[in-house]
């Protein structure tokens, strides 16, 4: 089990996406998505990022096949919370307070910590990435992380919560902005809760492994106008796909 103090630092630092909390590294090493600070150079920027290169269970991955398994249902128990939104230089992140609720998977309960955006989606299904993804980041009482990925495809309708958040998007990186506006995270969730799951990592430095990934199969819509507003800030904040290696991806149906 990872040391609690270390995990709290990781949680505070990882904004994935961005996926992943990311986005304030404990070493202070600057990283990005292009050029000399891009993903192919992350391991060179700090010794703390070595697993970004050397890890065998990295994320995101391309799901081309899966093993059907008797997986427990996902029980989402979210409550409306005041909006705390941040442009942290890598993603748009919304911080959840201790009243936000949790996710129950079997006997395990994971508390929602934050969620953030990636454009396009980091994970791919049969080689196809969606226009955008929301990563809902959770942590259990033993400091294990579970991230739920909700895929968004451009459509004729839009998601009501993403449409609301557009009005509050910070145009420049800075400190979190608190608003009286309440947000209902349940609005992000699709009606069908079938999912893929596998063991992976943070998708941003330090790329820590041991993260439980859950990718919901049913995509949600995002309107073209809303999508453009998110893309104006972060048009491509997605890590390249990583080798699956010996891992298996399990499917709930």
N, C-alpha and C positions, 0 to 999 in steps of 0.2 A: 504494500500500500504506500502511496506517495505521502511524504510528510505534509501535514496539514498546512503549515506555514508556507511551504513551497507552492502548494496547490492554490492557496488564496492569492499568492502573487501572480500565478498563471491566470487565474480567473479574472483578476483585476486587469491584467495586461492584455488578455485576448479579446479583442473587440468584437470571427471568421466570423470578420469579415468578419468584420469580414471574417470565416469562419472561422468557426470558429468563431474569443474575446479579443482581440489583437490589439493592441495596436499601440501600446506603450511598452517597449521592450525593457526588461529589467536591466540589461546591459547598457541601454541608451543607444545601441547601434541602429542607425537609420536603415530601413528597408523599404522596398517599393515593389512595383509590378513590372517595371521596364528598366532597361539599361543595366548599369553596373550594380544597382541595388535590387535587381529583379530576382525572381525565383531561382534561376540557375546560379545565382551568386549568394544566396542567403547564407549558406554554410560558411562562406568566406568572410562574412561580415562580423561574426562573433563565434567564439567556441561554444557558446550556449546554443547556437543554431546548428550544430554539427549533425543532429538527427534529421534535419531537413534533407540532408544528402545521404546519410548512412542508415536511416531507419528503413525497416522492412514492412512496416504496417502504416504507410502514409496515406493521406487523403488530399484531394478527392480521387475517386476512381470512376471508371467507365463500367457500368453494369450491363453486361452482355448475356449473362446467364446467372441463374440463381437456383438454390435448392429449396424446394417447397418444404416447409416445416410447420409444426404446430406451435406457433408463436403466441404469446399472450396478447390480448387486445390492448390498445393504447387508451388509457383513461385520462383525458385532459380535464383538469379542474382549475380553470383560470377565472380570475375576477377582474373587473375594471380597475384601472390604476391611473393616477395622474401621469401625464406625458412628461418624460425626461428624455430629451433627444440631443444627440451630439454628432457633429461632423468631426471625426478624430484624425482626419488625414488619410484614412484608408477605406472608410466605410461610413454609412449612416447607422448609428447605434442607438437603440432605445433601451434604457436601463429599467429593470423591473425592481419594485420594492418587495419587502417581505410579505406583502399581502397579495401579490400577483397570482399566487396559486402554484400548482404543481402538475406533474405528469406521473401517473402510476403505470408501471409495466410489471405485471405479475405481482410479486410482493415488494418490489422496489419502488420507492418514491423519490422522484427527482424534482427539486425546486427550481422554478424558472428564475434565471438571473438576468438575462438580457436577450435581445434579438437584433440582428443586423442584416444588411443587404449585400448581395453580390450581383453584378451584371457583366456577363451572362451568368447562369448558374454554374457553380463549380463542378458539381457532379453531372455525369452524362448517363443517359439511358440509350443503349445501342448506338453509341457514338453521337447522340444528339443532346446538345445543351439547351436548356430553356432560356427564355429572354432574361429571366431574373430568378433569384432564389432568396427566401428568407430563412436564416438559420436561427432557430429557437434554442438557446443554450441553457442547459439545466445542470444542476449539481446535487448529488445526494449527500446524506449526512456523513458519509465516509470519503467525501471529496472526489468521487468518481463523476466524470462528465458524460452527459448524454445530449446529443444535438439532433434536433428534428429539422429536416430540410423540407420546405414547402416550395414546390416549383410553380413558377408563374409563366404562362404563355400569353403573348399579345392576343387580345380578343376584342370583340365589339362592346363588351361590358368591362367594368373594372372592379377591383376589390374595394369595399367601402373604407376599410382601415387605411390601406395604402393611399387612397384618394384623400383622406383626412390628413395624413402625415405630410403629403405634398405641400400643404399650406404652411407647414412649420419647418421645412427643410433648411438647416443652416447652410448658407452659401459658402462659408469659409470654415476651415478647421478652427476649433476653439473649445472652450469649456462647455460642459453639458448645460443645456437650457431647460429650465423647469417651467411648465405651463399648468394652468388650472384645468385645461382640457382633459377629460377622461378618455381613455382608449380601451376598447374591448378586444383583447387578443384573440378571443374565440372567432372573430370575424375573418381571421386569416386561414382558419382550418377548413379543409374540404369536407363534404358530407361523408365520403367514404374514407375509412382510415386504414385501408390495406397498405402494407409497407414492405420495403426492403431493409435489411439491417446487416451490419458488419462491424468489425473492430478496426478502428483507424486512428487518426491523429488530428490535432489542430491543423488547419490549413494555412496558418500564418506562423511566422517565427514565434516561439521556438520549436514549433512542429511536434510538440509533445505527443507521444503515443498513449494508447489506453483509453481512447475516446469511443464511446458507443454511438454509432451513427444510425439514424433512422430516416429513411427517405420515403415520404408519402408518395404513393403511386399516382393518385388523382391530382392533376395540375389544377391550379386556380387561374382565373383570368386577370389580366391587368390591361387597362386601356392604353392606347398608343400615346395619348397626351401625358398621362401619368408616367409611363415608362420613359418618355423623353426627359422629364424633369429629373428623374433619378440618374439617367445616363449622362446628363449634363455635368453632374458632380463626379461620378465614377463610371466612365464608359466601359472599363474593362478591368475590374478588380477581382479576377479569378485566377487561382493557382492552376498551372497545367495539371493534367491528369497524371496520376501516379500508378506504378505497377501494382497489380493486385497481389503478386507473388503467390504464396501458398494459401492465402485466405479464401474462404468461401463467403458468398453473399447469400443470405437466407431470405425467403419470401413468405409472407403470411398467408398466401393463397396460391 
